[in-house]
Amino acid sequence: MIMTQHIEGIDLYTTYYDDRTRTTMPTSPVDDEDDSTAAVDLRAAQKVVKTAYHGRRHVRRLEDIGSTSACCPQYLITLDDDSQLLLRLAPPADVRVLQHERDVLSADVEVLELIRQNAPEVPVPDVVLHESSNRATDTNTHTPTSFLLTTHVPGVPLDTARQQLPDEVLALLDYELGRHTRQISRITSSRFGLASSSNGGSAKQYTTWRAAFLSMFESLLRDAEDLFVSVPYEVLRWHVGRLSGALDEVTVPQLVCCGLTDPRTSVIVDEVTGRLNGLVDFERAVWGDPLMEASFREPSLAFLSGYGGSPLSAPHARARILLYTLYYYLGAVVEVYYHGLNHEYESTARKGLVRCLKSLSEYRG
């Protein structure tokens, strides 16, 4: 299947999907001397760059590098001065997304700007240009005219480099992640909920973390029900209801960059030295409880040392972490059916969900 997106009438990308796994397959890189039909993509990227740099920069190379976890197509742009940008598009209109994925680009922009302003030591890309449109999409193009252009963070995901890095380097990375997680968590809001909700997004905001989390969890369950995903709905709702009182311990809406829960894509390091180059993908950020970060599920001593304090010593910290783990694995299972992920991903997600349910059934705190 071939899908084409336009920005102001110009084809911006062509993405191919394997019908069996529906995994995005990158197309060949495009050079400016290439006179193939893919040059249309290059012209569209050129138009975006021209707007961002007022004609002072030009695109030398455009490469399709696949989609984010929220189905946002991504393109690596090399400019005439050899600097690189990342162009991320809103999910194509004919791609069904989960409820919390509806304003992902807006959430990303908001979080990046907040971190730049309030936690400048945290390495994140710069926002170059963001455009969002609510206009009806062309029935032939299937996509909106919404995109995000940022500086590119070079390197590879931490999960890719982990096997080659020595323990002392991994410990240093964990320490840095803990420190940056603490810096990010110091950014606060007046309301709880998805980050996209606080900047004119469609998601609701709440006065309590319990109300916000219960709404987020129920939205996931309804997404699952819409596609008849096989999960134990009543058991899930029962456990969440049983432990929801623990969420009332959280009284300050702190920024939680849930993208950091997936080191496969969000923590970018130098493949050789292991140096932390940057943090990316803040599409799923929320105003809530810092313990929602996955690193708190089985934190290393280095991470806790970098974070500082004792967040795990709170009276009901274990209960909250179990609820967040349940949310994470439920979301991973549901994503399989919305994003067409492979069987191995689903198997891993379901095993995690089963383990979490077992831990919940044994929890008596």
C-alpha positions as CSV (number, residue, x, y, z in Angstrom):
1,M,0.0,0.0,0.0
2,I,1.3,3.5,-0.8
3,M,0.3,6.6,1.1
4,T,1.1,10.1,0.1
5,Q,0.9,13.3,2.2
6,H,0.8,16.9,1.0
7,I,1.7,20.2,2.4
8,E,-0.1,22.9,0.5
9,G,-0.6,20.7,-2.5
10,I,2.9,19.3,-2.7
11,D,3.6,15.6,-2.1
12,L,5.7,15.5,1.1
13,Y,6.3,11.8,1.5
14,T,5.6,8.4,0.1
15,T,5.6,5.6,2.6
16,Y,5.4,1.9,1.9
17,Y,3.9,-0.6,4.3
18,D,4.4,-4.4,4.3
19,D,0.8,-5.8,4.3
20,R,1.8,-8.6,6.7
21,T,3.4,-6.6,9.5
22,R,2.5,-3.0,8.4
23,T,6.0,-1.9,9.5
24,T,7.2,1.2,7.9
25,M,9.9,0.5,5.3
26,P,12.3,3.4,4.6
27,T,12.6,4.6,1.0
28,S,16.0,5.3,-0.5
29,P,17.7,8.6,0.3
30,V,17.1,11.4,-2.2
31,D,19.9,13.7,-3.4
32,D,19.2,17.1,-5.1
33,E,20.6,15.8,-8.4
34,D,18.2,12.9,-8.5
35,D,15.6,13.4,-11.2
36,S,13.4,10.6,-10.1
37,T,9.8,11.0,-9.0
38,A,11.0,11.1,-5.4
39,A,12.3,14.6,-6.1
40,V,8.8,15.8,-5.5
41,D,9.4,15.0,-1.8
42,L,12.6,17.0,-1.9
43,R,10.8,20.0,-3.3
44,A,8.2,19.8,-0.5
45,A,10.9,19.6,2.1
46,Q,12.6,22.5,0.4
47,K,9.5,24.6,0.8
48,V,9.3,23.8,4.6
49,V,13.0,24.7,5.1
50,K,12.6,27.9,3.0
51,T,9.8,29.0,5.3
52,A,11.9,28.2,8.4
53,Y,15.1,29.9,7.3
54,H,13.6,32.6,5.1
55,G,15.4,31.2,2.1
56,R,18.9,31.1,3.6
57,R,19.2,27.3,3.7
58,H,18.5,24.7,1.1
59,V,17.9,20.9,1.3
60,R,20.7,18.7,0.0
61,R,19.3,15.4,1.0
62,L,16.0,13.9,2.3
63,E,15.7,10.5,3.9
64,D,12.6,8.6,5.1
65,I,13.6,7.2,8.5
66,G,10.2,5.6,9.5
67,S,7.6,6.5,12.0
68,T,7.5,7.3,15.7
69,S,5.6,5.1,18.1
70,A,2.6,7.4,17.6
71,C,2.6,6.8,13.8
72,C,4.2,10.2,13.0
73,P,6.2,9.8,9.8
74,Q,9.8,11.2,10.1
75,Y,12.3,12.5,7.6
76,L,15.9,13.3,8.1
77,I,16.9,16.5,6.2
78,T,20.5,17.4,5.4
79,L,21.0,21.1,4.5
80,D,23.6,22.7,2.3
81,D,25.8,23.5,5.3
82,D,25.7,19.8,6.3
83,S,23.6,20.4,9.4
84,Q,20.6,18.1,9.8
85,L,17.0,18.6,10.8
86,L,14.2,16.2,11.7
87,L,10.8,16.7,10.0
88,R,8.0,14.9,11.7
89,L,4.5,14.8,10.3
90,A,1.1,14.4,12.0
91,P,-0.2,10.8,11.6
92,P,-1.9,10.4,8.2
93,A,-5.6,10.9,8.3
94,D,-6.5,7.3,7.4
95,V,-4.3,5.9,10.2
96,R,-6.3,5.2,13.3
97,V,-4.6,6.5,16.5
98,L,-5.3,6.1,20.2
99,Q,-7.1,8.9,22.0
100,H,-4.0,10.1,23.7
101,E,-2.2,10.3,20.3
102,R,-4.4,13.0,18.8
103,D,-2.3,16.0,19.6
104,V,1.1,14.5,19.7
105,L,3.0,17.2,17.8
106,S,1.5,19.9,19.9
107,A,2.5,18.0,23.0
108,D,6.0,17.6,21.7
109,V,6.4,21.3,20.9
110,E,5.1,22.4,24.3
111,V,7.3,20.0,26.2
112,L,10.5,20.9,24.2
113,E,9.9,24.6,24.8
114,L,9.2,24.1,28.5
115,I,12.4,22.1,29.0
116,R,14.4,24.7,27.1
117,Q,13.1,27.4,29.3
118,N,13.1,25.7,32.7
119,A,15.7,22.9,32.5
120,P,18.3,24.1,30.0
121,E,20.8,21.5,31.1
122,V,18.6,18.7,29.7
123,P,19.8,17.9,26.1
124,V,16.8,18.2,23.8
125,P,16.4,19.3,20.2
126,D,15.5,22.8,19.2
127,V,12.1,23.6,17.7
128,V,12.8,25.2,14.3
129,L,9.2,25.4,12.9
130,H,5.8,24.0,13.9
131,E,2.6,24.3,11.9
132,S,-0.7,22.8,12.8
133,S,-3.9,22.9,10.7
134,N,-7.5,21.9,11.4
135,R,-8.5,22.1,7.8
136,A,-10.3,19.2,6.3
137,T,-7.9,16.8,4.6
138,D,-7.9,16.2,0.9
139,T,-9.6,12.8,0.2
140,N,-6.8,12.0,-2.2
141,T,-3.9,12.8,0.1
142,H,-5.4,11.4,3.3
143,T,-3.3,13.7,5.5
144,P,-3.4,17.1,7.4
145,T,-1.0,19.9,6.8
146,S,0.6,19.6,10.3
147,F,4.3,19.1,10.9
148,L,7.2,19.7,13.3
149,L,10.7,20.6,12.3
150,T,13.5,20.3,14.9
151,T,17.2,20.0,15.0
152,H,18.4,16.4,14.6
153,V,20.0,14.6,17.6
154,P,22.7,12.3,16.1
155,G,23.4,8.8,17.5
156,V,21.5,5.6,18.2
157,P,18.8,4.6,20.7
158,L,20.3,3.5,24.0
159,D,18.7,0.0,23.6
160,T,20.7,-0.4,20.3
161,A,24.0,0.5,21.9
162,R,23.5,-1.2,25.3
163,Q,25.0,-4.5,24.4
164,Q,28.3,-2.9,23.3
165,L,28.8,-0.5,26.2
166,P,30.7,-1.4,29.4
167,D,29.0,-1.4,32.7
168,E,30.6,1.8,33.9
169,V,29.4,3.7,30.9
170,L,25.8,2.4,31.4
171,A,26.0,3.4,35.0
172,L,27.0,6.9,34.0
173,L,24.1,7.0,31.5
174,D,21.7,5.9,34.2
175,Y,23.0,8.6,36.5
176,E,22.5,11.3,33.8
177,L,19.0,10.0,33.1
178,G,18.2,10.2,36.8
179,R,19.5,13.7,37.0
180,H,17.6,14.9,33.9
181,T,14.4,13.2,35.0
182,R,14.6,15.1,38.3
183,Q,15.2,18.4,36.4
184,I,12.2,17.8,34.2
185,S,10.0,16.8,37.1
186,R,10.6,20.3,38.7
187,I,8.6,21.8,35.9
188,T,5.0,22.0,37.2
189,S,1.5,23.0,36.0
190,S,-1.7,24.0,37.7
191,R,-3.7,21.0,36.3
192,F,-3.2,17.3,35.8
193,G,-3.5,15.4,32.5
194,L,-1.9,15.0,29.0
195,A,0.6,17.7,28.2
196,S,-1.2,18.5,25.0
197,S,-4.3,19.5,27.0
198,S,-2.6,22.5,28.6
199,N,-1.9,24.3,25.3
200,G,-5.2,24.3,23.6
201,G,-5.2,20.6,22.9
202,S,-8.3,18.5,22.9
203,A,-7.5,16.4,26.0
204,K,-9.2,17.4,29.3
205,Q,-7.4,18.7,32.4
206,Y,-8.1,17.7,36.0
207,T,-7.7,19.1,39.4
208,T,-6.6,15.7,40.9
209,W,-4.1,13.2,39.7
210,R,-6.6,10.4,40.5
211,A,-9.2,11.8,38.1
212,A,-6.6,12.4,35.4
213,F,-5.1,8.9,35.6
214,L,-8.5,7.1,35.8
215,S,-9.5,9.1,32.7
216,M,-6.3,8.1,30.8
217,F,-6.7,4.5,31.8
218,E,-10.4,4.3,30.8
219,S,-9.5,5.9,27.4
220,L,-7.1,3.1,26.8
221,L,-9.7,0.5,27.7
222,R,-12.2,2.1,25.3
223,D,-9.6,2.2,22.6
224,A,-9.1,-1.5,23.2
225,E,-12.9,-2.2,23.2
226,D,-13.3,-0.3,19.9
227,L,-11.0,-2.9,18.1
228,F,-12.2,-5.9,20.2
229,V,-8.8,-6.4,21.8
230,S,-8.7,-9.4,24.0
231,V,-7.8,-8.3,27.6
232,P,-9.4,-8.9,31.0
233,Y,-11.4,-5.6,31.1
234,E,-13.2,-6.2,34.4
235,V,-10.0,-7.4,36.2
236,L,-8.1,-4.4,35.0
237,R,-10.8,-2.0,36.1
238,W,-11.1,-3.7,39.5
239,H,-7.4,-3.5,40.2
240,V,-7.3,0.2,39.2
241,G,-10.3,1.0,41.3
242,R,-8.9,-0.9,44.3
243,L,-5.6,1.0,44.4
244,S,-6.7,4.4,43.0
245,G,-6.7,6.0,46.4
246,A,-2.9,5.8,46.4
247,L,-2.9,8.3,43.5
248,D,-4.2,11.0,45.9
249,E,-0.7,11.2,47.4
250,V,0.2,13.1,44.2
251,T,-0.8,16.7,44.7
252,V,1.5,18.7,42.4
253,P,1.2,18.2,38.6
254,Q,4.8,17.6,37.6
255,L,6.1,17.1,34.0
256,V,6.5,13.4,33.2
257,C,8.1,12.7,29.8
258,C,6.6,9.3,29.2
259,G,8.7,8.9,26.1
260,L,11.6,8.2,28.4
261,T,9.8,4.9,29.3
262,D,11.0,3.5,25.9
263,P,14.8,3.6,25.7
264,R,14.6,2.0,22.3
265,T,13.6,5.3,20.7
266,S,13.8,8.2,23.1
267,V,17.3,8.1,24.7
268,I,19.9,8.9,22.0
269,V,23.6,8.1,22.7
270,D,26.9,8.0,20.8
271,E,27.3,4.4,19.5
272,V,31.0,4.3,20.3
273,T,31.5,6.4,23.5
274,G,28.1,5.9,25.0
275,R,27.8,9.7,25.6
276,L,24.2,10.9,26.0
277,N,23.5,13.1,23.0
278,G,19.9,13.9,23.7
279,L,16.3,13.0,24.7
280,V,13.6,13.0,22.0
281,D,10.0,12.0,21.5
282,F,7.9,13.7,24.1
283,E,4.6,12.9,22.4
284,R,3.1,11.1,25.5
285,A,4.2,13.6,28.2
286,V,1.7,14.2,31.0
287,W,1.3,16.4,34.0
288,G,1.3,13.9,36.8
289,D,3.5,11.7,39.0
290,P,7.2,11.4,38.3
291,L,7.0,7.7,39.4
292,M,5.2,7.1,36.0
293,E,8.7,7.0,34.4
294,A,9.6,3.4,33.6
295,S,13.0,3.8,35.2
296,F,11.3,3.7,38.6
297,R,9.9,0.2,38.1
298,E,13.3,-1.4,38.6
299,P,15.6,1.6,39.2
300,S,19.4,1.2,39.2
301,L,21.3,2.7,42.1
302,A,23.0,5.0,39.6
303,F,19.6,6.3,38.4
304,L,18.4,6.9,42.0
305,S,21.6,8.6,42.8
306,G,21.2,10.9,39.8
307,Y,17.6,11.6,40.7
308,G,18.3,12.3,44.3
309,G,15.8,12.0,47.2
310,S,13.8,8.9,48.0
311,P,10.6,8.9,45.8
312,L,10.2,5.2,46.4
313,S,9.9,5.6,50.2
314,A,6.4,7.2,49.9
315,P,3.7,5.2,51.7
316,H,2.0,4.0,48.6
317,A,4.8,4.3,46.0
318,R,4.7,0.6,45.2
319,A,0.9,0.7,44.5
320,R,1.3,3.7,42.2
321,I,4.1,2.1,40.3
322,L,2.1,-1.0,39.8
323,L,-0.8,1.1,38.3
324,Y,1.6,2.9,36.0
325,T,3.1,-0.4,34.9
326,L,-0.4,-1.8,34.2
327,Y,-1.1,1.3,32.1
328,Y,2.2,0.9,30.2
329,Y,1.6,-2.7,29.2
330,L,-2.0,-2.3,28.4
331,G,-1.1,0.6,26.1
332,A,1.6,-1.6,24.5
333,V,-0.9,-4.4,23.8
334,V,-3.5,-2.0,22.4
335,E,-0.9,-0.3,20.2
336,V,-0.4,-3.6,18.4
337,Y,-3.9,-3.4,17.0
338,Y,-3.8,0.3,16.1
339,H,-0.3,0.5,14.7
340,G,0.0,-3.0,13.1
341,L,3.1,-4.0,15.2
342,N,4.5,-7.5,14.9
343,H,3.7,-10.6,16.9
344,E,6.9,-10.5,18.8
345,Y,6.0,-7.0,20.1
346,E,2.6,-8.2,21.1
347,S,3.9,-11.3,22.9
348,T,6.4,-9.2,24.9
349,A,3.6,-6.7,25.8
350,R,1.2,-9.4,26.9
351,K,3.8,-11.2,29.0
352,G,4.5,-7.9,30.7
353,L,0.7,-7.4,31.3
354,V,0.4,-10.9,32.8
355,R,3.4,-10.3,35.1
356,C,1.9,-7.0,36.3
357,L,-1.5,-8.5,37.0
358,K,0.2,-11.2,39.0
359,S,2.0,-8.6,41.1
360,L,-1.2,-6.7,41.6
361,S,-3.0,-9.8,42.8
362,E,-0.3,-10.4,45.3
363,Y,-0.1,-6.7,46.5
364,R,-1.7,-6.1,49.9
365,G,-0.2,-2.7,50.8
